Amino acid sequence: MLEVKHLTSIRNDRIIFKSLSFKIKFGELVQIEGYNGAGKTTLLRIIAGFGSCDDGEVYWNNENIAINRDIFHQHLLFLGHQTGLKRELTAFENLNFYQCIHAPDLNNRNIIYRALAKVGLVGSEDVPVAQLSAGQQHRVALARLWLSKKKLWILDEPMTAIDSQGTKILKKLFLTHVKEGGILMLTTHQDMFINNSKLRKIRLGT
Ligand SMILES: Nc1ncnc2c1ncn2[C@@H]1O[C@H](COP(=O)(O)OP(=O)(O)OP(=O)(O)O)[C@@H](O)[C@H]1O
């Protein structure tokens, strides 16, 4: 379970959010909503342990992540605005590199090719990332989701530059992840999960 206790963030004397508290159980899907600048990215980065807050704590399975950060990160897959890809490596090489670091026991060429096929990159596996379009680069980053066994996915606007077909495929993957007991926390300006009973929304700003 992920628990946020009394989080406060203040930037340039502006209160972004104050004493924000909530819990997310395994099998839940949470969408953070709010206007541009409301603090969605700030919140996700603090929860992921990549940003500092002015007050409050984040707990993963009742352990404060500030104390047990390494253990928490073993369970976390975070995709932010930066793709984290190496531009001079191909799509395949990027994923292979990622697998070697995060799940060496699961490293397998076929799994990587399958993940790239899921995001529609068949035929582009051996193209250096620098030569792919922005949407294709984003798809390479998203392909990591198919390689991940991590319980907690925190995704900041994962649908950026993704077309409607790609959005449908991602939605299916997200719902499978929560059905299998994972937690998904994401920001998106799209209404992807209308009428889905698994969805909770947390709204920042007014
Ligand atoms: N590095 C920074 N230093 C100071 N202020 C920042 C920094 N990054 C963001 N901010 C401010 O914090 C506030 C929240 O920004 P944040 O990026 O979290 O919003 P957001 O809701 O994710 O916006 P968007 O929908 O545009 O992505 C904004 O007012 C922004 O100007």
The ligand as an SDF file (V2000), in Angstrom:
LIG
                    3D

 31 33  0  0  0  0  0  0  0  0999 V2000
   11.9900   23.4730  -10.5730 N   0  0  0  0  0  0  0  0  0  0  0  0
   11.0270   24.3140  -10.1860 C   0  0  0  0  0  0  0  0  0  0  0  0
   11.3220   25.3610   -9.3940 N   0  0  0  0  0  0  0  0  0  0  0  0
   10.3600   26.2110   -8.9690 C   0  0  0  0  0  0  0  0  0  0  0  0
    9.0580   26.0960   -9.3090 N   0  0  0  0  0  0  0  0  0  0  0  0
    8.7260   25.0640  -10.0910 C   0  0  0  0  0  0  0  0  0  0  0  0
    9.6790   24.1180  -10.5790 C   0  0  0  0  0  0  0  0  0  0  0  0
    9.0240   23.1980  -11.3490 N   0  0  0  0  0  0  0  0  0  0  0  0
    7.7270   23.5500  -11.3370 C   0  0  0  0  0  0  0  0  0  0  0  0
    7.5490   24.6690  -10.5910 N   0  0  0  0  0  0  0  0  0  0  0  0
    6.2740   25.3370  -10.3240 C   0  0  0  0  0  0  0  0  0  0  0  0
    5.4650   24.4530   -9.5580 O   0  0  0  0  0  0  0  0  0  0  0  0
    4.1120   24.5450   -9.9740 C   0  0  0  0  0  0  0  0  0  0  0  0
    3.5810   23.1590  -10.2780 C   0  0  0  0  0  0  0  0  0  0  0  0
    4.2590   22.6360  -11.4400 O   0  0  0  0  0  0  0  0  0  0  0  0
    3.9700   21.1760  -11.9640 P   0  0  0  0  0  0  0  0  0  0  0  0
    4.9300   20.9310  -13.0800 O   0  0  0  0  0  0  0  0  0  0  0  0
    3.9770   20.2480  -10.8190 O   0  0  0  0  0  0  0  0  0  0  0  0
    2.4760   21.3280  -12.5200 O   0  0  0  0  0  0  0  0  0  0  0  0
    1.6020   20.3020  -13.3760 P   0  0  0  0  0  0  0  0  0  0  0  0
    0.2630   20.2550  -12.7190 O   0  0  0  0  0  0  0  0  0  0  0  0
    2.3150   19.0250  -13.5440 O   0  0  0  0  0  0  0  0  0  0  0  0
    1.5010   21.0600  -14.7650 O   0  0  0  0  0  0  0  0  0  0  0  0
    1.2750   20.5220  -16.2640 P   0  0  0  0  0  0  0  0  0  0  0  0
   -0.1610   20.0680  -16.3800 O   0  0  0  0  0  0  0  0  0  0  0  0
    1.5370   21.7390  -17.0820 O   0  0  0  0  0  0  0  0  0  0  0  0
    2.2930   19.4320  -16.5170 O   0  0  0  0  0  0  0  0  0  0  0  0
    4.0660   25.5010  -11.1760 C   0  0  0  0  0  0  0  0  0  0  0  0
    3.6170   26.7560  -10.7120 O   0  0  0  0  0  0  0  0  0  0  0  0
    5.5110   25.5970  -11.6150 C   0  0  0  0  0  0  0  0  0  0  0  0
    5.7940   26.8750  -12.0980 O   0  0  0  0  0  0  0  0  0  0  0  0
  1  2  1  0
  2  3  1  0
  2  7  2  0
  3  4  2  0
  4  5  1  0
  5  6  2  0
  6  7  1  0
  6 10  1  0
  7  8  1  0
  8  9  2  0
  9 10  1  0
 10 11  1  0
 11 12  1  0
 11 30  1  0
 12 13  1  0
 13 14  1  0
 13 28  1  0
 14 15  1  0
 15 16  1  0
 16 17  2  0
 16 18  1  0
 16 19  1  0
 19 20  1  0
 20 21  2  0
 20 22  1  0
 20 23  1  0
 23 24  1  0
 24 25  2  0
 24 26  1  0
 24 27  1  0
 28 29  1  0
 28 30  1  0
 30 31  1  0
M  END
$$$$
